[in-house]
Amino acid sequence: SQLDAFNAQAEVLRGHVPAAACVRPATRAALLHLRALQALDGAQAGASHRDIAQTLFGLEAVVRWHADGELRAQVRHLLRRAEAYMGGGYLSLAGIRRTAAESPGDEPMR
């Protein structure tokens, strides 16, 4: 069985990845995390909210851009979410820290 595992790894190193390993559907939560981090990258690079929206949602979506519109609200939400990740929120994603949704009083005994 070790030889089979070694051969499978050797195939991956050669660039021959099995089709089943390549295709994994993205969840809604994963896309939200990805967009939040992409929005943060854009903001840190100096991009405007409109530029971030165009990158994330496409040029067609930005045609309906308004200063107080839904699309700008989505960009602001993504930026707040990414900033929360930077402030330690990534620990709850990794399962290291409990989230605010958990009820208080479930702290482990030390």
N, C-alpha and C positions, 0 to 999 in steps of 0.2 A: 504494500500500500504506500510505502514511502517513495518507491520508485515512480508510482503513478502521480503522486503529488509533485515530485521533482520535475517530471516531464510536463505537467500542466504549467508549472511556474516557468519552465524553459520556453514553452510556447508563448506565454504572455510576454516574456522578455524579447522574443522574436517579433512581437507585434501581432500575434495571432490570438486575439481574445475571443473566447466563445461568445456567440451572439446572445445567449441568455445572460451573461455577465454584463454586457454592454447596456442592455435596455432595462432601465428601472424608472418607472413612472414617478414624476416629480409630484410631491404632495402640495396642497395649497399652502401649508405652513412653510414648506421649504422655499417655495417661490416668494413668499412674503419676506422671509429672512434674507434671501438673495437680493431682492429689490431694495430692502432697507439698507443693506451694506453697500450696494451700488450707489444708492442715493447719497449716502454718507461720503463715499469716495468722491463723488462729483462735487459735493458741497465743500469738501476739504481742498479740492483742486480749484475752487473759485467759481464754479458753475452757478448760474442763476437757477431758481426753481423751475423756470420755464425750460431751460436747457436740460435739466435733470429729467423733467417730464417727457421731453422729446426723446431722450435717450431710452428711457424705460418703457414708454407707452407708444412711441412712434409719432411721426410727423402729423398723421391724420388726426390723432387725438388732441394735439396741441392747437389745431385749428379752432377748437372751442374754448381756448384759454381765456380766463377772466381772472382779475386780481383776487377776487374773493370766490372763485368758482370751485367746483368739486375736484377738478384735477389738481389744482394747487393745494387743496386740503389734503388730498392723498399724498402729495409729495411731503407736505409738512408732517403728516402722520408717520410716513416712512422715516423721515429724519429723526423725529422724536424717538421712534422705536429703536433705530440704530444707536442713538446716543444713550439710550437705556442699556443696550447691549454693552457699550463701552464702559458704562458705570457699574458693571458687574452683573448685568442681566444675562450675559452669556453663561454664567455659572448655573443658573436655573435651567437653561437649555441643555447643559451637560449633565444635569441631575445632581449637581454638587450642592446647590443651595435651594432651600424650599422657596416656593413662589408665594406671592401675596394671596393667591387663590386658596392656599391651604389654610385650614382653620388653626388659629393660635392654640397653644397648649399641647401641640404634638411634638414639642422639642424633645430630643433625646436626652436621657439622663447622662450626666457626666461624672 
